[in-house]
Amino acid sequence: MSLRPLSAEERSAALAKAAAARTVRAELKARLKTGQDTVARILDAADSDPAVSRLKVTELLEALPGIGKVRATVIMNELGIASTRRLRGLGVHQRKALVNFVEGTA
């Protein structure tokens, strides 16, 4: 199934929307890295903000101080979360396990 070609206005609107979403996610990760925000609040925000809900769980973990790519992968394996999972795709138990894990190590 191919998508219909976009007009110049539609294309520029889509590009602006995507840029705004990337900015929101980057600011969110920066706040998490500096300790101004918590994983629990970010998961709550994912319920209402589509830009936040599209953030990958690995990116969220890697934004935490002291967690890199390898440790994020290990954490996700321990919690039973797929490496491609986004915040909107987490189940209730996965969310709870993620918050408990982060609060326990922080």
Beta strands, then each sheet from edge to edge (+ up, - down):
end
